[in-house]
Amino acid sequence: MNVPASAQDRDKRYRIRYDQTKLQDFVDCPRRFQLRHLLEQDWPAPAAEPLVDAERAADLGRRFHLLMERYWRGLPIRQVDPALEPWWQAFQRSALDLPGTVRRPEFNVAAMIEGQRMTATFDLLAFEPGGDAVIVDWKTTRRTPRYVLDRRLQTIIYPLILVESASRCLGYPVAPEQVTLIYWFAGEPEPGATEIFRYSAARQADDRRFLGAVLRRLFSMDVDAWPLTTNERICRWCQYRSLCGRGVEAAALGEENAEVWPDLDELRGIMAEAAASDDFVL
Ligand code: SF4
């Protein structure tokens, strides 16, 4: 494979628009970030098998998000696709505790965080001008354990980016304690279940430090082939595993194991160490 010089990599790093997905790739595996976002390498292998089931699950997820967008824009829902009916029913049964009257589906936000422009698109933002704000994220995958969600870059970046950008994008400043992130799960075992993360000033400070360490590490990468994750279980769901010599068999759809995700506390320690070292490699 043709691997560009690290100087070219570095140049491209500055042009990328960072979001939770890209940074999650980097935290999961620096090599995956490099292959996907710097080299724009095609995916030689499916992420999960059977492929047709994985593609169908992704397609259903996209269509459910479109349905939610339509609903929250106040557009008429005359007929729901039968394939989405169980999720739609679960949504109608659930009573989300949302503040105020303003509802903004597919809401785009951007903010400078630790010197880097970060972007996010919330599935739904609900708020009362001058008051509390709730970010809702629709999940059509299996329910993810809370302790795993707590470590995900999405949980770190979404509330932070809202607090940092509120004056501009909402027209009033929002304190961390006014922000809540809700994950809503359509699927089994409990359709309509939620996980709720209330934000705080302490968490904001912690998350800023963590993101700063992640970004410093990303921009300090100075090798042609970025390091492969040491957690090889992650590779089972990665489309690049044949390029990395990490197996050819995909994991089964729905087989996700929470243990494949790095522990956030552990990561924070690693990043702190990385920030203090010139030659440390993730
Ligand atoms: S297969 Fe594993 S090592 Fe290779 S890019 Fe994917 S996660 Fe990283």
Boltz pocket constraint, residues with backbone or C-beta under 6 A from the ligand:
constraints:
  - pocket:
      binder: B
      contacts: [[A, 28], [A, 29], [A, 30], [A, 31], [A, 32], [A, 35], [A, 227], [A, 228], [A, 229], [A, 231], [A, 232], [A, 234], [A, 235], [A, 238], [A, 239], [A, 240], [A, 241], [A, 242], [A, 244], [A, 246]]
      max_distance: 6.0
